[in-house]
């Protein structure tokens, strides 16, 4: 069946370094993708999204890259800060079908 | 603009009981989705309602049900609770009129089944 998976359950980075979180999706028809951040005790918070007609989108300190050929999505966080410590989820959707979420990557930022 | 509001925040029930969770979407949003989150399992989709109609459904047993009211508020019900139903239940809303809309999540209801 359709699925979304993350490559690493945990990622540890040094404060100030760049972080890269990866995600793979199975449905080649997926046309909308979102990255969410979830802090302990809170609901997921929107970070950035991208449509399938794009391969890159930038926000404040974050960049999402989409490679439709290999069905891969990545989130890059520049100059990672302690406040970036959280669990990061990617989600994929095709048309009005349900979103499929990955299992999450926990980002630990070491001071 | 107020965010997505879920009540109650915490709930403790015993096996066999039933429970009803409530979600008030962001004003103007007509789509409400429900997710179950357990440690290490990510977000498992339960169902989505749009304009009072169920638009999508996940792979959960019939003990899990939901509904949406004319003001877009939604409730989900779990009957005959099992220990494995202990989880964080998240509600998310969106306008619902376009496929490429982001979801806005509430803080969730933490359900513990004893």
Contacts between the chains, C-beta under 8 A, distances in Angstrom:
chain1	res1	chain2	res2	distance
A	9	B	40	8.0
A	31	B	99	7.3
A	31	B	100	7.3
A	32	B	99	6.2
A	32	B	100	4.3
A	34	B	102	5.6
A	34	B	103	7.3
A	36	B	105	7.7
A	41	B	107	7.6
A	42	B	107	5.8
A	43	B	4	7.5
A	43	B	90	5.6
A	43	B	92	7.9
A	43	B	105	3.6
A	43	B	106	5.3
A	43	B	107	4.8
A	43	B	108	5.4
A	44	B	43	7.5
A	44	B	90	7.3
A	44	B	92	8.0
A	44	B	105	4.7
A	45	B	105	7.3
A	46	B	102	5.1
A	46	B	103	7.6
A	46	B	104	7.0
A	49	B	100	7.5
A	49	B	102	5.5
A	51	B	100	5.6
A	89	B	42	6.8
A	89	B	43	6.8
A	91	B	43	8.0
A	91	B	103	7.8
A	93	B	99	6.7
A	93	B	100	7.9
A	94	B	99	8.0
A	95	B	99	5.0
A	96	B	55	6.8
A	96	B	56	7.6
A	96	B	99	5.0
A	97	B	56	6.4
A	98	B	33	7.5
A	98	B	45	4.8
A	98	B	48	6.3
A	98	B	56	4.3
A	98	B	58	6.8
A	99	B	33	7.5
A	99	B	45	6.9
A	99	B	103	6.8
A	100	B	45	7.6
A	101	B	35	7.6
A	101	B	42	5.1
A	101	B	43	4.1
A	101	B	45	7.7
A	102	B	42	6.1
A	103	B	40	6.8
A	103	B	41	6.7
A	103	B	42	3.9
A	104	B	42	5.6
